[in-house]
């Protein structure tokens, strides 16, 4: 018994030393307010421009710590369970439970198992001071002395409710979980205020044995629950099942957010911009909010973000049954480039909700056409009134013949550039690109911020129809360039400190930078895209694209109907919407006007509910002149006379076809003029099945058409609804003799029924 007696005498001596030490404390006491101020959540709060919470993002991977929870927000059951389990005389002692110390000493003397003597206050002192923190092998004798001294000081300077509140927020529970907020949300998917007696008992049991097996935790929790519910029967078997499920749960249900993709983006931008640099105002800072969490303020508007998300999700629900589940949306401030809304996905409607549709690269379809026509007008290759032939085109390329088709498989003949762009006609766009050249257009797109990975020659003439991949953000910002008179600027998502006013002299220097696109050309493109009459040939007069206030908008659909877009601007805002599938799967009969455009229109109406949008002022160097159009093949004017905008020096009063070439009275010999032999038809995906027709054209009299040996039609022209496969087209004269033939191949599933689509 001598060793045990010696141990007892040492501890008795230590107690005397402790009493002396309490009179002259050396431990650096921290205040409750300091502990609360220095509390660090493992999440960063991402706020909107006015400080409203948008999202919380985990930024500390070493620990899972939630928000500081006031004692009043902790359920009474949990407070009771914690005190009964860890320190049943908590409200009676002054930091050291001498009765527990005596019991522990007596147990050590007789080598019996007793309850530990560490109080909640002593445990808290160990949590607040790294020097007193428990090591793997337990605390040393010196640490225990220091812990006891610190506890006595805490009790003299803190209230009991402050001690318990700080303890509940800093105590480790299980694995990486620290604090009652993280525990409640991880194990029980609720706030600390909602914990019942059973959950509170499990939480208290985890403090004593944080990483114990579920059976051990259950046993301890059952003991706590028996004490809490004295006189009542406790079903420990049911508690065992509940505990096993709870301790294996690892999903932290953070505050429901409305901007997860924007939150991750802004934190990544800040981290990248400040890598290796001193902290700046853009870095996450200690917030002024009551929970003092780290926060970063964005340029987003919470009400707009919420409306945009709800609108996108509601519209996608309406499209159920059309094989579409994803969408994205971005709103930019024209003047500043600030991102006002950033919806990266449809959230729970998507099987790839983590994919950010705002930054993902997709084919933009016809939405590149405004940039193409703007360049052609700026280079004076065309005017808005120039006539461009919308007829069958067969363009030789390195990969064979390129034969563009229109949305409705019909050709309109000669049309003005205004009509061609507003009605989104494909063939005139390709003819315009032939004038500009793919390489020159690709350079212009890159200068506008579009991330083209290949040369213009790689894309070829299909670049006019959107064969390159771009992101929604970069495309929307390129349209913002058009809204700003051709001046390109970057976007920003992180709120910055206010910029001091620029002196007049410096402002003149700043605006002296030449625009990316001639301001006059940008104005004309905006005027065309805001003209409801010009788009009637494709979209009709009653179009979803028409608004009661001034806007300019363009839609687009990519190959195989994988993506559709609506991008446009008003006087103050530029809005871009993408609808499709993150997987790249094709949609079923969803065009730009039925997919993305309704969302675009609703967001624009929301933005301008109390704010007007007026047409821009024409820049200097523009001329408005009256134009007339010559007759077409039917003898009527190609288009109605109108006022048109021109770059100064390019205006002319009449646009007509060249009629200088006569026609033979004898008539040509019978031959097929369209399509060309060896034509491969890659069908435009944005087409209703009944409108997917290919036009056959021939010369000669009394001719008939046969397809794959079967009679098809009579006359010099015919409309054919194609189907996939290889086909032989024959032209037969009045005597039944085959005078010409063409072999064509149809690729794609443009006319296959919905049930056959994949």
C-alpha positions, 0 to 999 in steps of 0.5 A: 500500500506504500505506493498508493499512500505516496500517491495520495500524499502527493495529491494532497500536497498538490491541493495545498499548492493549488490553493496557494496558486489560486491567490497568485494566478499566472494563467492568462484569463480571457474574457467571454466576449473574447472567446466568442469573438475569436470563435471560427466557424468552418464555413464562410458566409457568402453575402449579397451586396447588402449583407444578406446571407446567400450561402455558407461554404466550408473553408476549413477542412480540418474541423467541422464547426458550425455557428456560435449558439447562444445558450438560450438557443440550446434546448433545455433537454440538452442543457440538462443532459450535459450538466447531469452527465459531465458536472451534476453540481455545476451550479453549486461549485466554484470551478472545482467540485471538491466532493468529486475530487475527494471521491476520486482520491478515495477511489485511487487510494483503494483502486476502485472505479469512480467518476472523474473529478473534472468539472465543466469549467475545468474542461473549458479551461483546457479547451481555451488554452493549448498548454492545458489541452489533453494529449493522447496519453492524458493530461500531465500532473502540471497540466491538471494543476494549471487546469484547476487554477484556470477553472477557479479564475473563470468562475470568479470572472464569468457567469455560469451561463457564459461558462456553459455556453462557451463549453457547448460551443467549443467541446469536441463531440465526434471525429471532426465535429466541434460544438453543439451547432455542428453536432446537431446539424450533422447527427440530427439534421436540426438546430440545437434548439430542437434536440429532444431528450433522446438526442440530448442524451446521445450528445452528452454521451459523445462528450465522454467518449467521442470516438467510441463504438456505437454500442458504448455510446448507447450504453452511456446515453441510456444511463444519462436518459435514465437519470433525466427521466427518473422513474420512467422506463427507458427503451435502451434497445430502441435507443441503440438503433437510433444511436447507431444511425445517428453516429454514422451520419456525416451529412452536415445540413448547412443553412439552405442557400440560394447561390452555391455556385456563385459562392464557390466561385467568389471564394476561389477567385479571392483565394487565387487573387490573393495567393501569397499576398497580404490580406486585402479587403476582398478576403473573407473577414470577420463579420459584424453579424452576431455570430461573428463568422467569416464572410465575404460580400458579393455583388449579387442581389438576394431578391433577384437571385431568389427570383431567378432561381425560382423562375428557372426551376418553375419553367424546367418543371413545366418542361417535364416530359421533354427530356430537359432538367438543367439550366443556368442564368446570369445577370450583369450590370451593363455599366459596372460589369457586376454580376447581379444574379448567378444561378449555376444549376436547377438544383434538386431537379438536376442529376448534376447539380454541382456542375456550374452551368454559368461557366461550363463550355457549351455550343452557343448555336445562333447566339454568335450571329449578332457578333458576326453581323456587327463585325461585318457592318463595322468593316463595311462589308454589309449594311443593315439593308444589304441583300443577302441571298437566302437560298441553297448554298454548297460551300466547299471546305477541306472536309467536303461540302458544307450545306447550311439549312434554315430552321424551317428548312425553307429558303426566303430568297434575297433578304436584308441583313436586318431580316436575316439577323432578326429572323435568325436565318442560317444561310445568310449568316454563313454567306456573311462569314464567307465575307468576314472569314472564319479566322478574322471572326474567331479573333474578334470572338476571343477579343470579346472574351469568348474562350475559343480553343481552336483557330477559325479555320478549325471551326470553318464556316460552321462558326457562324452557327455556333460550332465553338464552345463558350460559357454562358458568362463569357457569352453574356458579357460579350452581349454586354459589350454590344450594350455598351457601344462596343466597349469590352469590360470584365465582370466582377462577382466580389464586392469592392470598396467604393472607387473615388470619383475620377477627375475629369482629365483622367476620365477623358484619358480612360474613355479614349481607349478604342472600343472593341467594336465600332459603336455605330455597328453595335448600335445597329445590331441592338436596333435589329435585335429589338425590332419585332417586325424584323423577326416576324418571318421566324418568330411571328408578331406575338413572340415571347421575345417582345417586351413592353420596354426596350430590349434586344435579344437573340436565341440559339439552339446547338447541334442535336438540340443539346443546348438552347440559349436566350441572351439579351440586354436592356438599357441597364442589364444584360441577361443570359439563360441556358437550358439543356442537360449537363450530361449533353443529352438531347432535348425533345422539341425544345427551342430557344423560344420555348426553353430559355426565352421564357425565363429570360423574359420573366427576369427582364420583367422583374428587373424593370418592374419599377425601372424604365428601359429606353432605347440607346441614343444613336452615336455620332457618325450614324445616318438614318435614311429612307430605303426602298427595295427592288422587286423579287421574282414575283414582281413585288418589292423584296421588303417594305420601304423603311428608314434604316441606319447606316454608317456614314458614307454607306447609305443608298436609297435603293437595294435591288437584285442585279437584273443584268443577266438575261435568261435563255428562251430555249430553256436549259437542258434538264438537270438537278441544280440542288442538292449537289452530288455527295451531299451530307445533310446534318439536320439542324436540331431546332426543327419541328419534325413536320417542317424538316424539309429539303428543297429539290431544284432543277432546270428543264421542262416536264420533269419528275422526281424519284427517290430510291426508285419511287415516284416522289413529285413533279415540277422543277421544285419539290420539298422532301421530308428527309429520313436518316440513311443514304438515298438516290435522287433521280430526275426523270424527263417526260419520256421516263428517262433518268436525265440526272441523279444525285446521291445524298446521305442524311445524318441525325435523328431530326425526324424520328419520333420522341419515343425513339430519341435518346 
